[in-house]
Amino acid sequence: MNQSRLQSARKSREAHRANIQRSLEHRLQVAREKGDEQLIRQLEAEMRYSS
């Protein structure tokens, strides 16, 4: 049972990280389309930090 709980927690963390990554990629795409250089730099830094 304890192992199952650990696996669930690990899967949850992985899903959370994947969702954050997907969100950052989308926000970066929108910022590039708008030409918002400051936001692009900020999001790129955020992506490097979260990797």
PDB file of N, CA, C and O in Angstrom:
ATOM      1  N   MET A   1       0.831  -1.203   0.000  1.00  0.00           N
ATOM      2  CA  MET A   1       0.000   0.000   0.000  1.00  0.00           C
ATOM      3  C   MET A   1       0.866   1.254   0.000  1.00  0.00           C
ATOM      4  O   MET A   1       0.587   2.204  -0.731  1.00  0.00           O
ATOM      5  N   ASN A   2       1.909   1.257   0.814  1.00  0.00           N
ATOM      6  CA  ASN A   2       2.782   2.419   0.885  1.00  0.00           C
ATOM      7  C   ASN A   2       3.460   2.682  -0.464  1.00  0.00           C
ATOM      8  O   ASN A   2       3.620   3.833  -0.871  1.00  0.00           O
ATOM      9  N   GLN A   3       3.858   1.604  -1.152  1.00  0.00           N
ATOM     10  CA  GLN A   3       4.494   1.725  -2.463  1.00  0.00           C
ATOM     11  C   GLN A   3       3.514   2.332  -3.465  1.00  0.00           C
ATOM     12  O   GLN A   3       3.895   3.159  -4.294  1.00  0.00           O
ATOM     13  N   SER A   4       2.281   1.925  -3.384  1.00  0.00           N
ATOM     14  CA  SER A   4       1.242   2.447  -4.268  1.00  0.00           C
ATOM     15  C   SER A   4       1.059   3.949  -4.059  1.00  0.00           C
ATOM     16  O   SER A   4       0.886   4.706  -5.014  1.00  0.00           O
ATOM     17  N   ARG A   5       1.101   4.360  -2.808  1.00  0.00           N
ATOM     18  CA  ARG A   5       0.957   5.777  -2.482  1.00  0.00           C
ATOM     19  C   ARG A   5       2.133   6.580  -3.024  1.00  0.00           C
ATOM     20  O   ARG A   5       1.958   7.692  -3.521  1.00  0.00           O
ATOM     21  N   LEU A   6       3.331   6.012  -2.927  1.00  0.00           N
ATOM     22  CA  LEU A   6       4.521   6.677  -3.465  1.00  0.00           C
ATOM     23  C   LEU A   6       4.436   6.812  -4.976  1.00  0.00           C
ATOM     24  O   LEU A   6       4.785   7.853  -5.533  1.00  0.00           O
ATOM     25  N   GLN A   7       3.970   5.756  -5.639  1.00  0.00           N
ATOM     26  CA  GLN A   7       3.822   5.814  -7.094  1.00  0.00           C
ATOM     27  C   GLN A   7       2.789   6.857  -7.491  1.00  0.00           C
ATOM     28  O   GLN A   7       2.994   7.595  -8.455  1.00  0.00           O
ATOM     29  N   SER A   8       1.696   6.928  -6.769  1.00  0.00           N
ATOM     30  CA  SER A   8       0.666   7.926  -7.047  1.00  0.00           C
ATOM     31  C   SER A   8       1.208   9.335  -6.884  1.00  0.00           C
ATOM     32  O   SER A   8       0.928  10.211  -7.702  1.00  0.00           O
ATOM     33  N   ALA A   9       1.971   9.553  -5.846  1.00  0.00           N
ATOM     34  CA  ALA A   9       2.555  10.872  -5.606  1.00  0.00           C
ATOM     35  C   ALA A   9       3.536  11.227  -6.717  1.00  0.00           C
ATOM     36  O   ALA A   9       3.562  12.367  -7.182  1.00  0.00           O
ATOM     37  N   ARG A  10       4.341  10.258  -7.145  1.00  0.00           N
ATOM     38  CA  ARG A  10       5.311  10.489  -8.217  1.00  0.00           C
ATOM     39  C   ARG A  10       4.600  10.829  -9.525  1.00  0.00           C
ATOM     40  O   ARG A  10       5.000  11.752 -10.234  1.00  0.00           O
ATOM     41  N   LYS A  11       3.550  10.083  -9.839  1.00  0.00           N
ATOM     42  CA  LYS A  11       2.792  10.344 -11.064  1.00  0.00           C
ATOM     43  C   LYS A  11       2.134  11.714 -11.012  1.00  0.00           C
ATOM     44  O   LYS A  11       2.074  12.424 -12.016  1.00  0.00           O
ATOM     45  N   SER A  12       1.647  12.074  -9.846  1.00  0.00           N
ATOM     46  CA  SER A  12       1.019  13.381  -9.681  1.00  0.00           C
ATOM     47  C   SER A  12       2.027  14.500  -9.905  1.00  0.00           C
ATOM     48  O   SER A  12       1.723  15.488 -10.573  1.00  0.00           O
ATOM     49  N   ARG A  13       3.234  14.346  -9.344  1.00  0.00           N
ATOM     50  CA  ARG A  13       4.285  15.358  -9.546  1.00  0.00           C
ATOM     51  C   ARG A  13       4.665  15.468 -11.021  1.00  0.00           C
ATOM     52  O   ARG A  13       4.844  16.568 -11.544  1.00  0.00           O
ATOM     53  N   GLU A  14       4.784  14.323 -11.681  1.00  0.00           N
ATOM     54  CA  GLU A  14       5.145  14.324 -13.104  1.00  0.00           C
ATOM     55  C   GLU A  14       4.063  15.000 -13.945  1.00  0.00           C
ATOM     56  O   GLU A  14       4.373  15.762 -14.860  1.00  0.00           O
ATOM     57  N   ALA A  15       2.814  14.726 -13.640  1.00  0.00           N
ATOM     58  CA  ALA A  15       1.701  15.342 -14.370  1.00  0.00           C
ATOM     59  C   ALA A  15       1.684  16.848 -14.131  1.00  0.00           C
ATOM     60  O   ALA A  15       1.445  17.628 -15.053  1.00  0.00           O
ATOM     61  N   HIS A  16       1.937  17.247 -12.900  1.00  0.00           N
ATOM     62  CA  HIS A  16       1.961  18.671 -12.563  1.00  0.00           C
ATOM     63  C   HIS A  16       3.072  19.388 -13.340  1.00  0.00           C
ATOM     64  O   HIS A  16       2.856  20.462 -13.902  1.00  0.00           O
ATOM     65  N   ARG A  17       4.251  18.781 -13.361  1.00  0.00           N
ATOM     66  CA  ARG A  17       5.379  19.369 -14.087  1.00  0.00           C
ATOM     67  C   ARG A  17       5.093  19.457 -15.586  1.00  0.00           C
ATOM     68  O   ARG A  17       5.429  20.454 -16.224  1.00  0.00           O
ATOM     69  N   ALA A  18       4.473  18.418 -16.148  1.00  0.00           N
ATOM     70  CA  ALA A  18       4.122  18.416 -17.568  1.00  0.00           C
ATOM     71  C   ALA A  18       3.111  19.514 -17.876  1.00  0.00           C
ATOM     72  O   ALA A  18       3.208  20.177 -18.909  1.00  0.00           O
ATOM     73  N   ASN A  19       2.140  19.709 -16.981  1.00  0.00           N
ATOM     74  CA  ASN A  19       1.148  20.773 -17.174  1.00  0.00           C
ATOM     75  C   ASN A  19       1.787  22.149 -17.129  1.00  0.00           C
ATOM     76  O   ASN A  19       1.441  23.022 -17.924  1.00  0.00           O
ATOM     77  N   ILE A  20       2.711  22.347 -16.211  1.00  0.00           N
ATOM     78  CA  ILE A  20       3.412  23.626 -16.120  1.00  0.00           C
ATOM     79  C   ILE A  20       4.218  23.866 -17.394  1.00  0.00           C
ATOM     80  O   ILE A  20       4.208  24.968 -17.941  1.00  0.00           O
ATOM     81  N   GLN A  21       4.916  22.834 -17.864  1.00  0.00           N
ATOM     82  CA  GLN A  21       5.719  22.947 -19.075  1.00  0.00           C
ATOM     83  C   GLN A  21       4.837  23.307 -20.272  1.00  0.00           C
ATOM     84  O   GLN A  21       5.182  24.187 -21.062  1.00  0.00           O
ATOM     85  N   ARG A  22       3.706  22.625 -20.399  1.00  0.00           N
ATOM     86  CA  ARG A  22       2.787  22.891 -21.508  1.00  0.00           C
ATOM     87  C   ARG A  22       2.260  24.323 -21.447  1.00  0.00           C
ATOM     88  O   ARG A  22       2.159  25.000 -22.470  1.00  0.00           O
ATOM     89  N   SER A  23       1.932  24.770 -20.257  1.00  0.00           N
ATOM     90  CA  SER A  23       1.436  26.135 -20.076  1.00  0.00           C
ATOM     91  C   SER A  23       2.505  27.158 -20.455  1.00  0.00           C
ATOM     92  O   SER A  23       2.215  28.137 -21.144  1.00  0.00           O
ATOM     93  N   LEU A  24       3.737  26.934 -20.007  1.00  0.00           N
ATOM     94  CA  LEU A  24       4.832  27.845 -20.341  1.00  0.00           C
ATOM     95  C   LEU A  24       5.066  27.898 -21.849  1.00  0.00           C
ATOM     96  O   LEU A  24       5.281  28.972 -22.412  1.00  0.00           O
ATOM     97  N   GLU A  25       5.022  26.737 -22.499  1.00  0.00           N
ATOM     98  CA  GLU A  25       5.223  26.698 -23.950  1.00  0.00           C
ATOM     99  C   GLU A  25       4.142  27.475 -24.680  1.00  0.00           C
ATOM    100  O   GLU A  25       4.420  28.190 -25.642  1.00  0.00           O
ATOM    101  N   HIS A  26       2.906  27.331 -24.217  1.00  0.00           N
ATOM    102  CA  HIS A  26       1.806  28.068 -24.845  1.00  0.00           C
ATOM    103  C   HIS A  26       1.967  29.577 -24.630  1.00  0.00           C
ATOM    104  O   HIS A  26       1.813  30.368 -25.560  1.00  0.00           O
ATOM    105  N   ARG A  27       2.277  29.954 -23.401  1.00  0.00           N
ATOM    106  CA  ARG A  27       2.466  31.385 -23.103  1.00  0.00           C
ATOM    107  C   ARG A  27       3.614  31.964 -23.917  1.00  0.00           C
ATOM    108  O   ARG A  27       3.537  33.104 -24.375  1.00  0.00           O
ATOM    109  N   LEU A  28       4.677  31.188 -24.101  1.00  0.00           N
ATOM    110  CA  LEU A  28       5.820  31.628 -24.884  1.00  0.00           C
ATOM    111  C   LEU A  28       5.420  31.805 -26.354  1.00  0.00           C
ATOM    112  O   LEU A  28       5.831  32.772 -26.995  1.00  0.00           O
ATOM    113  N   GLN A  29       4.637  30.894 -26.876  1.00  0.00           N
ATOM    114  CA  GLN A  29       4.176  30.990 -28.253  1.00  0.00           C
ATOM    115  C   GLN A  29       3.354  32.266 -28.457  1.00  0.00           C
ATOM    116  O   GLN A  29       3.544  32.984 -29.438  1.00  0.00           O
ATOM    117  N   VAL A  30       2.451  32.535 -27.534  1.00  0.00           N
ATOM    118  CA  VAL A  30       1.612  33.733 -27.633  1.00  0.00           C
ATOM    119  C   VAL A  30       2.472  34.993 -27.530  1.00  0.00           C
ATOM    120  O   VAL A  30       2.259  35.950 -28.274  1.00  0.00           O
ATOM    121  N   ALA A  31       3.437  34.999 -26.618  1.00  0.00           N
ATOM    122  CA  ALA A  31       4.318  36.160 -26.457  1.00  0.00           C
ATOM    123  C   ALA A  31       5.114  36.398 -27.742  1.00  0.00           C
ATOM    124  O   ALA A  31       5.309  37.544 -28.148  1.00  0.00           O
ATOM    125  N   ARG A  32       5.571  35.326 -28.378  1.00  0.00           N
ATOM    126  CA  ARG A  32       6.320  35.467 -29.641  1.00  0.00           C
ATOM    127  C   ARG A  32       5.422  36.024 -30.740  1.00  0.00           C
ATOM    128  O   ARG A  32       5.848  36.872 -31.524  1.00  0.00           O
ATOM    129  N   GLU A  33       4.188  35.551 -30.795  1.00  0.00           N
ATOM    130  CA  GLU A  33       3.244  36.047 -31.800  1.00  0.00           C
ATOM    131  C   GLU A  33       2.982  37.533 -31.613  1.00  0.00           C
ATOM    132  O   GLU A  33       2.817  38.267 -32.588  1.00  0.00           O
ATOM    133  N   LYS A  34       2.943  37.975 -30.371  1.00  0.00           N
ATOM    134  CA  LYS A  34       2.702  39.389 -30.067  1.00  0.00           C
ATOM    135  C   LYS A  34       3.976  40.222 -30.158  1.00  0.00           C
ATOM    136  O   LYS A  34       3.915  41.451 -30.201  1.00  0.00           O
ATOM    137  N   GLY A  35       5.124  39.558 -30.189  1.00  0.00           N
ATOM    138  CA  GLY A  35       6.393  40.276 -30.248  1.00  0.00           C
ATOM    139  C   GLY A  35       6.785  40.908 -28.920  1.00  0.00           C
ATOM    140  O   GLY A  35       7.517  41.898 -28.902  1.00  0.00           O
ATOM    141  N   ASP A  36       6.315  40.357 -27.822  1.00  0.00           N
ATOM    142  CA  ASP A  36       6.596  40.897 -26.485  1.00  0.00           C
ATOM    143  C   ASP A  36       7.939  40.346 -25.989  1.00  0.00           C
ATOM    144  O   ASP A  36       7.995  39.312 -25.324  1.00  0.00           O
ATOM    145  N   GLU A  37       9.015  41.059 -26.328  1.00  0.00           N
ATOM    146  CA  GLU A  37      10.367  40.583 -26.034  1.00  0.00           C
ATOM    147  C   GLU A  37      10.626  40.414 -24.532  1.00  0.00           C
ATOM    148  O   GLU A  37      11.287  39.460 -24.120  1.00  0.00           O
ATOM    149  N   GLN A  38      10.117  41.320 -23.732  1.00  0.00           N
ATOM    150  CA  GLN A  38      10.341  41.229 -22.291  1.00  0.00           C
ATOM    151  C   GLN A  38       9.688  39.970 -21.729  1.00  0.00           C
ATOM    152  O   GLN A  38      10.294  39.256 -20.929  1.00  0.00           O
ATOM    153  N   LEU A  39       8.453  39.699 -22.148  1.00  0.00           N
ATOM    154  CA  LEU A  39       7.754  38.508 -21.671  1.00  0.00           C
ATOM    155  C   LEU A  39       8.439  37.248 -22.195  1.00  0.00           C
ATOM    156  O   LEU A  39       8.517  36.250 -21.479  1.00  0.00           O
ATOM    157  N   ILE A  40       8.932  37.278 -23.424  1.00  0.00           N
ATOM    158  CA  ILE A  40       9.648  36.138 -23.993  1.00  0.00           C
ATOM    159  C   ILE A  40      10.856  35.807 -23.134  1.00  0.00           C
ATOM    160  O   ILE A  40      11.068  34.647 -22.780  1.00  0.00           O
ATOM    161  N   ARG A  41      11.648  36.816 -22.798  1.00  0.00           N
ATOM    162  CA  ARG A  41      12.831  36.587 -21.958  1.00  0.00           C
ATOM    163  C   ARG A  41      12.441  36.027 -20.590  1.00  0.00           C
ATOM    164  O   ARG A  41      13.087  35.113 -20.076  1.00  0.00           O
ATOM    165  N   GLN A  42      11.393  36.577 -20.014  1.00  0.00           N
ATOM    166  CA  GLN A  42      10.939  36.121 -18.700  1.00  0.00           C
ATOM    167  C   GLN A  42      10.482  34.657 -18.760  1.00  0.00           C
ATOM    168  O   GLN A  42      10.834  33.864 -17.887  1.00  0.00           O
ATOM    169  N   LEU A  43       9.715  34.305 -19.766  1.00  0.00           N
ATOM    170  CA  LEU A  43       9.221  32.941 -19.885  1.00  0.00           C
ATOM    171  C   LEU A  43      10.329  31.958 -20.196  1.00  0.00           C
ATOM    172  O   LEU A  43      10.318  30.830 -19.704  1.00  0.00           O
ATOM    173  N   GLU A  44      11.293  32.378 -21.017  1.00  0.00           N
ATOM    174  CA  GLU A  44      12.440  31.511 -21.294  1.00  0.00           C
ATOM    175  C   GLU A  44      13.240  31.244 -20.020  1.00  0.00           C
ATOM    176  O   GLU A  44      13.699  30.126 -19.788  1.00  0.00           O
ATOM    177  N   ALA A  45      13.401  32.272 -19.205  1.00  0.00           N
ATOM    178  CA  ALA A  45      14.106  32.095 -17.930  1.00  0.00           C
ATOM    179  C   ALA A  45      13.327  31.159 -17.018  1.00  0.00           C
ATOM    180  O   ALA A  45      13.907  30.319 -16.330  1.00  0.00           O
ATOM    181  N   GLU A  46      12.017  31.310 -17.021  1.00  0.00           N
ATOM    182  CA  GLU A  46      11.158  30.447 -16.194  1.00  0.00           C
ATOM    183  C   GLU A  46      11.276  28.990 -16.650  1.00  0.00           C
ATOM    184  O   GLU A  46      11.284  28.075 -15.827  1.00  0.00           O
ATOM    185  N   MET A  47      11.366  28.784 -17.954  1.00  0.00           N
ATOM    186  CA  MET A  47      11.498  27.424 -18.489  1.00  0.00           C
ATOM    187  C   MET A  47      12.839  26.823 -18.078  1.00  0.00           C
ATOM    188  O   MET A  47      12.908  25.646 -17.723  1.00  0.00           O
ATOM    189  N   ARG A  48      13.893  27.613 -18.122  1.00  0.00           N
ATOM    190  CA  ARG A  48      15.199  27.102 -17.706  1.00  0.00           C
ATOM    191  C   ARG A  48      15.187  26.749 -16.217  1.00  0.00           C
ATOM    192  O   ARG A  48      15.768  25.745 -15.804  1.00  0.00           O
ATOM    193  N   TYR A  49      14.529  27.573 -15.431  1.00  0.00           N
ATOM    194  CA  TYR A  49      14.461  27.343 -13.987  1.00  0.00           C
ATOM    195  C   TYR A  49      13.667  26.077 -13.655  1.00  0.00           C
ATOM    196  O   TYR A  49      14.015  25.339 -12.734  1.00  0.00           O
ATOM    197  N   SER A  50      12.605  25.838 -14.412  1.00  0.00           N
ATOM    198  CA  SER A  50      11.727  24.702 -14.095  1.00  0.00           C
ATOM    199  C   SER A  50      12.235  23.385 -14.684  1.00  0.00           C
ATOM    200  O   SER A  50      11.666  22.330 -14.401  1.00  0.00           O
ATOM    201  N   SER A  51      13.264  23.425 -15.474  1.00  0.00           N
ATOM    202  CA  SER A  51      13.797  22.183 -16.083  1.00  0.00           C
ATOM    203  C   SER A  51      14.571  21.354 -15.104  1.00  0.00           C
ATOM    204  O   SER A  51      15.078  20.291 -15.460  1.00  0.00           O
TER     205      SER A  51
END
